[in-house]
Amino acid sequence: MSRTTPAAPAAPAAPAVEDKPEILTGRAKNLALAGLFLANFVSMLAMNVVGTSMPIIIADIGGTQAAFTWVVTATMLASAIATPIWGKLADLTSKKMLLQVSLIIFILASALAGFAQDPTWLIVCRVFQGIGVGGLGALAQIVLAEIVSPRERGKYMGILGAIMAVATVGGPLLGGLLTDTVGWRWNFYVAAPIAIVAIVMLQRTLHLPTTKRKIKIDYWGAALISLGFSSLLIWVTLAGTNFDWWSWQSALMVGGGIVALIVAVFVELRVDEPLIPMTLFKNRTFTMASIASIAVGLAMMGTMVFLGQYMQLARGRSVIESSLLSLPMMAGVLISSTIVGQIITRTGKWKRYMVAGAVALLVGMVLMGQLRYDTNYWYVGISMAVLGAGVGMTMQNLVLVTQNTVSPLEMGVASSSVTFFRTVGGTAGISVMGAMLGHQVADYVKEGLAKLAPKDLAGAEALADGKLPKIADLTAPIRDVVESAYGHAIGNVFLAAAPVAIVALIAIILLPNIPLDTKSNAERIADLKAAEADLGGAEPARGDAANLANSSEESAVGAGATRAVDRVLIDTTGPIVLPHNRPGTDRSAQR
């Protein structure tokens, strides 16, 4: 195998790690994990506590359907842009400090959102919420990888999925209670006390190996990637409403976004510390997991956003009732992620469950595509449960299999990049689905009103300005028109999104079935430190190691290689060749 590579940028200096990094075990590990899970729960709770209350919030501050979409999209867009930045910083500096900073940013932005008097203020606060939640989402998985091995991590990934499910159900229930009693503004304040406890707990329990590397911020890469994706996602949101799909504005935003992303690729190929290293895409696992994550993000985030509107605007349910009626979706996520996570940890087998999850994702989207305003609730519940099971079996495990194959020194950027693509998929999906929903609702309402007798049109002027209606304030004939319009339109947007789940299924089928490693990232870094000392401080070129890793991945999967060779593969994806990769070493006896 030839290992000659084209000229590449100089590899960054190997990080200095403590001589004897602290490997958390026993009670210390459990306490650290408890703090990590609490921080994750806080962010999920604060994000979801306003979920089903959002139609009331937007109506109360005078927002339109476009404002509703933007309040959600702004958070996700900011989260998507911030995620790879947090991940890169995690490879360069203290992960614990970054986790605490992201938690502080998120909670402060949430508290300020409670003072919103108009959609603009709320959208700005949601942007900062997105910056914080981008860090929390990525860093939770990065820190988990630092503490727990891939083989054991399946169980804890399941716990993270369960936390998400509990927060997603409990958050809206709590938010509905607060909205119906003391007012919706308290939705934004409720998580602050828990966040303070989480910050203190992380400070006292989370002790990670200290990485000392000179921080080189990829400013141009961050700016170009942010500009490119922002331009495309904003275009999707505004096109067809603020300007035509085929217009000079569309050409400018789409063309500018594509050009910015192309330039970003060239920048990322040249800088010392790229925000998203292009070499990661040579790893088939990373590439396929990123593609699948786009579809999973659309299914998960789009479903939760538009289910709230369906229950309130198409079925006339209250906030609390909407939350309770979404329980089948979260039950699917909770049960599937927990059980599958346990099975993966016990058996080491993961691919069959992810393929099954992708199938469930596709079936659930098709079933949801049949929703109407008068669909039987048992059908709605089954559809949500199937879709939730698909999300639970795929979402966290896509990050797990990626972490299993990348260099321990690129754990942060690889984990955050998969999360980044999931968030981009969700953001783009919500933007497209929101734009489609707005147009279809307007058309269906117009058709419905045209069929009403003149005497039944009293109160129709409340729908003229495009603002989200308060269903309880509408007359019975107008209410029937609005509920029918939202029910039909929301079903249509789910069906239109179903083909994306086919892409996820194909990508997951193409994932290399590589066995899970049994060492945590901290232990792998310690191995690298020992290997560097064993080699007298020498470090091979990053390109050599990357080429060796990629060719090993293909040959190990294609030829049905032994577990020992697969484990060598896992270790050779990093920039340092471990001792058991040197010629003349018996690989099978290393572990």
C-alpha positions, 0 to 999 in steps of 0.5 A: 500500500502506497503511503505517498500523499500530496503536499498537506498543511503542516500538522499541528503540534501534538498537544501536551497532556498531563503525564498521568491524566486522571481516568475517572472510575467508580463513584467519581465517574458516576458523579461526573456523569450525573453532572453532565446529564443534569446540564444536558437535562437543563438545556433540553428542559429550557428548550422544550418548556416553551414548545407547545406554548409557542403558538400562544406566545407568538399570538400574544406578542403579535407575531405571524406564521413567519415569525413563528418559524423564525423564532424556532429557526433562529435558535437552530441556525445559531446552534448549527453555526456554533456547534463546530466552533464549540467542538473545535475549541473542545479539542484545543482547551478545557472541555469542562470550562466550555461546558460551563460557559455554554450553560451560562450563555444559554440560561442568561439568554433564556431569562432575557427572552422572558422579557420579550414584547415583540417577535424581534426581541424574542428572536434575538434572545433565541439566537443566543439560546442557540449559541449556548445549546449548540455548545451543550449538545456537542460538548455533552457527547464529547465529554461522555466520550472522554469518560466512557469507552465506545462499547460502554457508551451505547448505554449512556447514549441511551440515557441521553436519549431518555433524558431528551425524551423526558425533557421533551415531554415534561418541558411542555407539560410544565410550560403548559402549567405555567402558561395557564397559571402564572403566564408564559414568561415564566417558561423562560425562567424556570430552568435557571435554578437547575442550571446553577446546580448543574454548573456547581456540580460540574465544577466539583465532579468533572475532572478531565485530562488537561490538554495544552495546545496553542489555540489557533482560531479558524476565523475565516473558516468560521465566517465563511461556513456561517455565511454560506449556511446562513444565506441558504437557510434564510433564503429558504425561509423568506423565498416565496413570501418576501420575494419570489423563488425565481428572483434576483434576491434568490439568485444573490442569496443562493449564489452567495451561499454556495460561493461562500461554502466553496471558498470555505472548503479551500480555506479549510484545506489550508489552515493549521486548525480547520473548523471542519477538517476536510480529511474527516470526509475520507472516513466513510463512517463520518461521511455516512453518519453526517448524511444520515444525521441531516434526515434524522434532524429534520424528522426529530425537530420538524415533528416536534415543532409542527406537532404542537401546531397540529394539536392546538390549531388543527385539533383545538387542544390546550397547551397541556393537552397538546403535551399529553397527546405528544406522549407516544412520540416521546415514549417511542424515543425513550423506550427505543433509545434506552433498550437499544443502548443497553443491547449495544453495550451488552452485545457490541452489535449496533448496525442492525438496530440503526437500520431498523431505526431508519426503517421506522423513521421512514414508516413514521414520516409516511404515517404522519403524512396522512394526518388531517384535522379529524384523524383518529387519535389512535392513528396519530399516537401510533404514527408518533410512536413509530417515528419516535422509535426511529429517532431513538434508535438512530440519533445518538448512535450516529455520534457513537459510531463516528466517535468510534472511528476518529482520532482521539485528538479530533473527537471534539470536531468530529462529534460536533460536526455530526451534530452540526449536520443534524442541526442544519438538517433540522433547521433547513427542514423547519424552514422549508416545512414552515414556508410550505405550511404557511402557503398551504394554510393560506390557500386552504383557508381561502378555499374554506372561506369561499364555501361559507355563507355570508352570514358565517363570515363574521370574524373572518377579518381576524385571519386577514393579516396572516397572524396565528389565530387564537382558536378559542376566539373564532366563531364555529364556522371560521374555526372549522375552516382554520382547523381543517386547513392546518390539519391538511397542510401539516399532514402534507408537509410531513409527507413531503419530508418523507423522502429524506428518510430514504436518504438516511436509510441508505446512508446507514446501510452504507456505514462500515460495521466496525466493532466498538472499542473498549477504551475511553477517549482519555485512555486513548490519549494516554496511549498516544502519550505513551506512544509518542514517548516510545517513539522518542517524540517523533510524530508521523505526518497527519496525511500518512495516518489518515490514508492508513486509516481510510484504507484500513477501514475499507479492507477491514469491512470488505474482507471480514477482518478479525476483531484484532485488526479492527481494533488496530484500525480504530487506533490508526485513525489518529495523527500518531501511529501507536506502538502496535502499528510499527513493523515487526509487532504482533498486533493480536497480542497488544490488548 
